[in-house]
Amino acid sequence: MLIRRVEPKRYIGPRIVATLIDYGIYTILFFIYIYCFGKETDTGSMEVTGILTLPIPIFWVLYFVVLEASNQTTPGHDICKLIVVKASGERITFSDAFKRRVLDIIDIFFYGIPALICISNTPKYQRLGDLFADTLVVKKSDVTETEVVF
């Protein structure tokens, strides 16, 4: 029997950097897509309409949800050596990753202030998305596995 123990830590700095990297990559690819497939408006800006808007949320799901569910990390979190695990220390599922990321709108929209408040005031240092999905953002070294033989 394998027993996992997780010792979460705050990691506010690395989490901010990881989020900036991830959303920076997403934003750059978003603008490249709009530049390549968009049409110029009367004001000189670019826009995509109709079916061409569909790849934008699909890429968001692929980048954030699928990568996190399959690797326990996104590129930004990987650079900062952070992983996402269930509160029990197990791997997260697609559903966990999706729940976690749905609340990015609230966590990150107001300059990350809701996330910072939540991380600072919860015992396991979780943001709203983590509380909803019952996940933790930790370093690999924070998860210890012990095999118990009866």
C-alpha positions, 0 to 999 in steps of 0.5 A: 500500500502506498501512502502519499503525504503532501506538505504544501507551502505558500510559493506565492512568487513562483506561482505568480511567475508561472501564471505570468509565463502561462498567460503570456504564452497564451496571449502571444499565441492569441494575438498571432492567431488574430493577426493571421486569421483576423480581418481588419476593422474600420478602426484599423484593429483586427478581429475574428468572427464566426467560426474563426473564434472557436479555436481560441477557447479550444486552445485555452482548454488544450493549453491549460486543462489538457496539459495540466491533466496529463503532465500535472503542470503547464509550461509556466509551472514546469519552469517554476518547478511546480506541479498540481496534485489532489489534496491527497497527493494523487495525480489530478484528473481532467475534471480536476484540471477543468474545475481548477481553471474555470475559476481563473477568471475570478482568481486572475481577473482583478490583478490576481488579488483574489488568488493572493488573498485566498492563498494567504488565508487558507491552511493549504495555500489554495486559490479559489480554483484549487479550493473548488477542485480540491487541488494543491500547487506544490513542488515535487519534493513536497509530495512524499510516498511511503510504501507500507507492507502488512 
